Amino acid sequence: MDRSNEEEVIRNYQKGEKMMILLFAQWCINHELDPVAIYKKAYPYQDKNKELVDALELTVPKEESDHIDSETLLEVLSLYGNDDLAFVVSELISHRNLK
């Protein structure tokens, strides 16, 4: 793989990661949950997540949002290696019976 292909793969991964963070943030908004608090619970020793703060600026009120399936969110979180966050979200889903 040459250098330009590697850079393209990295850019695509980063774009996908940003979409995953936005999906998580919007899912939280749709269920009246605090995405920053949930993220902090999953990653208590991590500093403020700039990508999450940026994503929050792009979210819309739940009345304007499309439905985000909880299972889809869990799959996307796992796909990007956010297993701790997926675990916390999974607990919320089962405790609050979220769909």
Buried (B, 14 or more C-beta within 10 A) or exposed (E): EEEEEEEEEEEEEEEEBBEBBBBBBBBBBBBEBEBBEBBBBBBEEEEEBEBBEEBBEEBEEBEEEEEBEBEEBBEBBBEBEBEBBBBBBBEBBEEEEBE
